[in-house]
Amino acid sequence: MERDIVLKVEGLSHGFGPCHVLFDMNLEVVRGEIVALVGPSGCGKSTFFRAVVGTHLPRQGELTVYVRRTDGEVESKPITGPGRDRGIVYQQYSLFPFLTAQENVAFGLMLDQSSMPFRALRPLAWRKLHKGHMKMAAEFLDAVELSHALKLYPANMSGGMRQRVAVAQALIMKPEIVLLDEPFGALDEATREELQDMLLNLYAENCRALKSGEGPPYTIIIVTHEINEAILVGDRVIGLTQHWDWKAEGHDACPGAAIVYDKAAPVELPGQERHYEAYAQQRHEIRGTVFEPKEPIPRKLHQVFWDQVRAGQAEGIFGGKLLRRSA
């Protein structure tokens, strides 16, 4: 398939003072993917996210976002700071307690498309614009399965509902890529499964859009410490770790965490019964490569995702359809 790249990371290395955190990260993310990023605690996953968001630029390397313009052309934009082409949702969601779910989701559009003088001096024009914002907010809340909760305040929502609102807040700005930083970590198992299904529904929408000849609307990178979750919600799993064979590359000390795993994951249909036992082989491989290697792993050994794509072994947007796994 032709690569419709939305994010390119080239030679990214980062650290703080004498502490080396990330080393030589190279990554291309295709529009419409849900990429799951896993790794041991302290390996630099959040540092990588902050580099993509633009709040902590790397010491070395380049990051580029490819923005699809209204005329259909793609424009490359180096990441030099924060921008609305990237959205992020943290584990600790931040909602305004005095706004309803719908108003919380519409709030970003208000800040982006109007000013205080405009709202004060042109009330009729602002009312019309605000009506459109609220309509869009309702549509995005429907996309995260909260159409029944438009008028609820955060105090009247469960933790899972509040996290869905936070996701809708990010999606409504229509960024090129959304970063989810351990978004479900504080939720109970049942709520977590509901939100996993939410992501699978967004991915299914990407597949339908591609089948119709349209651009997939959602590109997501999610950090998770749950390997099963990474395999379930992602069409691709990337492993980042400090436990790699840096001595073989001529380093006297570890220069930082590196990508040691990049492989396709099976794509599930929304609402399908979980068959976690079917993930056993990949889960075992990820654990033994990224989390608990018996010996240092060469960086390139398990970076075979693009070979899998060329061989037709990647599913979902890469195969043009969702594939149901047999029980």
C-alpha positions as CSV (number, residue, x, y, z in Angstrom):
1,M,0.0,0.0,0.0
2,E,1.1,3.6,-0.5
3,R,2.2,5.1,2.7
4,D,0.1,8.0,3.8
5,I,2.4,9.1,6.5
6,V,1.0,11.4,9.2
7,L,4.0,11.4,11.6
8,K,7.6,10.9,10.9
9,V,10.3,10.6,13.6
10,E,13.9,10.6,12.5
11,G,16.9,10.0,14.7
12,L,15.2,11.3,17.9
13,S,17.4,11.3,20.9
14,H,16.6,13.1,24.2
15,G,17.8,13.4,27.7
16,F,17.9,15.7,30.7
17,G,21.4,16.8,31.8
18,P,23.7,13.8,32.0
19,C,20.7,11.4,31.9
20,H,20.1,9.8,28.6
21,V,16.4,8.9,28.1
22,L,15.7,8.2,24.4
23,F,18.1,7.1,21.7
24,D,17.8,7.2,17.9
25,M,14.1,6.7,17.6
26,N,12.9,6.3,14.0
27,L,9.2,5.9,13.3
28,E,6.6,6.4,10.6
29,V,2.9,6.4,11.5
30,V,0.3,6.0,8.7
31,R,-2.9,8.0,8.7
32,G,-5.6,5.9,10.3
33,E,-3.5,3.7,12.5
34,I,-3.9,3.0,16.2
35,V,-0.4,2.4,17.4
36,A,0.2,1.0,20.9
37,L,3.4,1.9,22.6
38,V,4.6,-0.3,25.5
39,G,7.7,-0.3,27.6
40,P,9.0,-0.6,31.2
41,S,8.3,2.2,33.7
42,G,10.8,5.0,33.2
43,C,11.8,4.1,29.7
44,G,10.8,7.4,28.2
45,K,7.3,6.9,26.8
46,S,6.0,10.1,28.2
47,T,9.2,12.0,27.1
48,F,8.5,10.8,23.6
49,F,4.9,12.0,23.8
50,R,6.0,15.4,25.0
51,A,8.4,15.6,22.1
52,V,5.6,14.9,19.7
53,V,3.3,17.4,21.4
54,G,6.1,19.9,21.1
55,T,6.5,20.9,24.8
56,H,9.9,19.2,25.2
57,L,11.8,19.3,21.9
58,P,14.5,16.6,21.5
59,R,18.2,17.1,21.7
60,Q,18.7,15.5,18.4
61,G,16.5,14.4,15.5
62,E,13.5,15.7,13.6
63,L,9.8,15.2,14.0
64,T,7.4,16.1,11.2
65,V,3.6,16.1,11.0
66,Y,2.0,15.8,7.6
67,V,-1.2,18.0,7.5
68,R,-3.9,17.3,5.0
69,R,-5.2,20.6,3.8
70,T,-8.7,21.4,2.7
71,D,-7.7,21.2,-1.0
72,G,-6.6,17.6,-0.5
73,E,-2.8,18.3,-0.6
74,V,-0.5,17.3,2.2
75,E,1.8,19.8,3.8
76,S,4.8,18.7,5.9
77,K,5.2,20.7,9.1
78,P,8.3,20.3,11.4
79,I,7.4,20.1,15.0
80,T,8.9,23.1,16.7
81,G,6.3,23.6,19.5
82,P,2.7,22.8,20.4
83,G,0.1,22.9,17.6
84,R,-3.5,22.1,17.0
85,D,-2.5,19.4,14.6
86,R,-1.7,17.2,17.6
87,G,-4.0,16.4,20.5
88,I,-3.3,14.6,23.8
89,V,-5.4,12.9,26.4
90,Y,-3.8,12.2,29.8
91,Q,-4.7,9.6,32.4
92,Q,-5.9,12.4,34.7
93,Y,-8.6,14.0,32.5
94,S,-9.3,17.7,33.0
95,L,-12.9,18.8,32.6
96,F,-14.5,22.1,33.6
97,P,-16.9,21.1,36.5
98,F,-19.3,23.9,35.7
99,L,-19.8,22.9,32.0
100,T,-21.9,20.0,30.7
101,A,-20.3,17.2,28.6
102,Q,-21.4,19.0,25.4
103,E,-20.1,22.4,26.6
104,N,-16.8,20.9,27.6
105,V,-16.3,19.3,24.2
106,A,-17.3,22.6,22.4
107,F,-15.0,24.7,24.6
108,G,-11.9,24.2,22.4
109,L,-13.7,25.3,19.3
110,M,-14.8,28.4,21.0
111,L,-11.3,29.4,21.9
112,D,-10.0,28.5,18.5
113,Q,-12.6,30.2,16.4
114,S,-13.7,33.2,18.4
115,S,-12.4,35.9,20.6
116,M,-13.8,37.6,23.7
117,P,-14.4,40.9,21.8
118,F,-16.2,38.9,19.0
119,R,-18.4,37.2,21.5
120,A,-19.2,40.4,23.3
121,L,-19.7,42.8,20.3
122,R,-21.3,40.4,17.8
123,P,-23.8,38.4,19.8
124,L,-25.9,37.3,16.8
125,A,-22.9,36.0,14.9
126,W,-21.5,34.4,18.0
127,R,-24.8,32.7,18.7
128,K,-24.8,31.2,15.2
129,L,-21.2,30.0,15.5
130,H,-21.8,28.6,19.0
131,K,-24.8,26.6,17.7
132,G,-22.6,25.0,15.2
133,H,-20.0,24.2,17.9
134,M,-22.6,22.5,20.0
135,K,-23.8,20.5,17.1
136,M,-20.3,19.3,16.4
137,A,-19.8,18.5,20.1
138,A,-22.9,16.3,20.0
139,E,-21.6,14.5,17.0
140,F,-18.2,13.7,18.6
141,L,-19.9,12.7,21.8
142,D,-21.9,10.3,19.7
143,A,-18.7,9.0,18.2
144,V,-17.5,8.0,21.7
145,E,-20.9,6.6,22.6
146,L,-22.1,9.4,24.9
147,S,-25.0,10.8,23.0
148,H,-27.2,10.2,26.1
149,A,-25.0,12.3,28.3
150,L,-24.8,15.7,26.5
151,K,-26.3,17.6,29.4
152,L,-24.5,15.8,32.3
153,Y,-22.0,17.7,34.4
154,P,-18.7,15.9,35.3
155,A,-19.8,15.4,38.9
156,N,-22.7,13.2,37.5
157,M,-20.5,11.1,35.3
158,S,-18.5,8.0,36.0
159,G,-14.7,8.0,35.5
160,G,-15.1,6.2,32.2
161,M,-17.6,8.7,30.9
162,R,-15.3,11.6,31.9
163,Q,-12.5,10.0,30.0
164,R,-14.7,9.6,26.9
165,V,-15.5,13.3,27.1
166,A,-11.8,14.0,27.3
167,V,-11.2,11.9,24.1
168,A,-14.1,13.8,22.4
169,Q,-12.4,17.1,23.4
170,A,-9.3,16.0,21.6
171,L,-11.1,14.6,18.5
172,I,-13.3,17.6,17.9
173,M,-10.3,19.8,17.1
174,K,-9.6,17.3,14.2
175,P,-5.9,16.9,14.9
176,E,-3.8,14.9,12.5
177,I,-2.8,12.6,15.4
178,V,-4.1,12.0,18.9
179,L,-1.9,10.9,21.8
180,L,-3.4,8.9,24.6
181,D,-1.1,8.7,27.6
182,E,-2.2,5.8,29.8
183,P,-5.8,7.0,29.4
184,F,-7.4,3.9,31.0
185,G,-4.9,3.2,33.8
186,A,-7.1,4.4,36.7
187,L,-10.3,2.7,35.6
188,D,-11.8,-0.6,36.6
189,E,-11.7,-3.6,34.3
190,A,-15.3,-3.4,33.0
191,T,-15.0,0.3,32.2
192,R,-11.6,-0.3,30.6
193,E,-13.2,-2.8,28.2
194,E,-15.9,-0.4,27.3
195,L,-13.3,2.2,26.4
196,Q,-11.3,-0.3,24.4
197,D,-14.4,-1.0,22.4
198,M,-14.7,2.8,21.9
199,L,-11.2,2.8,20.2
200,L,-12.1,-0.3,18.1
201,N,-15.2,1.6,16.9
202,L,-13.0,4.6,15.9
203,Y,-10.7,2.2,14.1
204,A,-13.6,0.5,12.3
205,E,-14.7,4.0,11.1
206,N,-11.2,4.4,9.7
207,C,-11.6,1.2,7.8
208,R,-15.0,2.1,6.4
209,A,-13.6,5.5,5.3
210,L,-10.8,3.9,3.4
211,K,-13.2,1.5,1.8
212,S,-15.3,4.4,0.6
213,G,-12.2,6.2,-0.8
214,E,-12.0,8.8,1.9
215,G,-9.2,9.6,4.3
216,P,-9.4,7.9,7.7
217,P,-10.4,10.5,10.3
218,Y,-8.6,9.2,13.4
219,T,-4.9,8.5,13.9
220,I,-4.0,7.5,17.5
221,I,-0.9,6.5,19.5
222,I,-1.7,5.0,22.8
223,V,0.7,4.4,25.7
224,T,-0.4,1.5,27.8
225,H,1.3,-0.8,30.4
226,E,-1.1,-3.6,29.6
227,I,0.3,-5.9,26.9
228,N,-3.1,-7.5,26.2
229,E,-4.6,-4.0,25.7
230,A,-1.8,-3.0,23.3
231,I,-2.5,-6.1,21.2
232,L,-6.2,-5.6,21.3
233,V,-6.6,-2.0,20.4
234,G,-3.6,-1.4,18.2
235,D,-3.0,-2.6,14.7
236,R,0.7,-2.3,15.5
237,V,2.7,-2.6,18.7
238,I,5.9,-0.7,19.3
239,G,8.2,-1.7,22.2
240,L,10.5,0.9,23.8
241,T,13.2,-0.3,26.3
242,Q,16.6,0.4,27.9
243,H,17.3,-3.3,27.7
244,W,18.9,-3.6,24.3
245,D,22.4,-4.5,23.1
246,W,24.0,-1.1,23.1
247,K,27.5,-2.6,23.7
248,A,27.3,-4.3,20.3
249,E,26.8,-0.8,18.7
250,G,30.0,0.5,20.4
251,H,28.5,2.4,23.3
252,D,30.3,2.4,26.7
253,A,27.0,3.1,28.5
254,C,23.4,2.9,27.6
255,P,22.6,6.0,25.5
256,G,18.9,5.8,26.2
257,A,15.8,3.6,25.6
258,A,15.4,2.5,22.0
259,I,12.7,0.9,19.9
260,V,13.3,-2.9,19.9
261,Y,9.9,-4.1,18.8
262,D,7.7,-3.0,15.9
263,K,5.2,-5.6,14.7
264,A,1.7,-5.8,13.4
265,A,-1.1,-6.8,15.8
266,P,-4.3,-8.7,14.9
267,V,-7.3,-6.4,14.3
268,E,-10.5,-7.1,16.2
269,L,-14.1,-6.1,15.5
270,P,-15.8,-3.8,18.0
271,G,-17.8,-5.7,20.6
272,Q,-16.2,-9.0,19.6
273,E,-15.6,-11.4,22.5
274,R,-12.0,-11.2,23.8
275,H,-9.9,-14.2,23.1
276,Y,-6.8,-13.3,25.1
277,E,-5.4,-16.8,24.8
278,A,-5.0,-16.1,21.1
279,Y,-2.6,-13.3,22.0
280,A,-0.3,-15.6,24.0
281,Q,2.5,-15.9,21.5
282,Q,2.8,-12.2,20.8
283,R,2.4,-11.3,24.4
284,H,5.2,-13.7,25.3
285,E,7.4,-12.3,22.6
286,I,6.8,-8.7,23.8
287,R,7.4,-9.6,27.4
288,G,10.7,-11.4,26.5
289,T,11.9,-8.6,24.2
290,V,10.8,-5.4,25.8
291,F,10.1,-6.1,29.5
292,E,12.1,-9.1,30.7
293,P,14.8,-10.0,28.1
294,K,17.1,-12.8,29.2
295,E,19.9,-11.1,27.3
296,P,20.3,-7.7,25.5
297,I,18.3,-7.6,22.3
298,P,19.7,-6.2,19.0
299,R,17.6,-3.2,18.1
300,K,16.6,-4.2,14.6
301,L,15.8,-7.9,15.3
302,H,12.1,-7.4,16.0
303,Q,11.5,-4.2,13.9
304,V,9.7,-5.9,11.0
305,F,6.4,-4.1,10.7
306,W,7.0,-2.7,7.2
307,D,8.2,-6.2,6.1
308,Q,4.9,-7.5,7.3
309,V,3.0,-4.8,5.5
310,R,4.8,-5.6,2.2
311,A,4.0,-9.3,2.8
312,G,0.3,-8.7,3.3
313,Q,0.4,-9.7,7.0
314,A,-0.9,-6.5,8.4
315,E,-4.7,-6.2,8.9
316,G,-7.2,-3.4,9.2
317,I,-6.4,-0.3,7.2
318,F,-3.4,-2.1,5.6
319,G,-5.6,-4.9,4.4
320,G,-8.5,-2.7,3.5
321,K,-10.9,-4.6,5.8
322,L,-11.3,-5.8,9.4
323,L,-10.7,-9.4,9.9
324,R,-12.6,-11.4,12.4
325,R,-10.5,-14.0,14.3
326,S,-12.1,-17.4,14.7
327,A,-12.8,-18.5,18.3
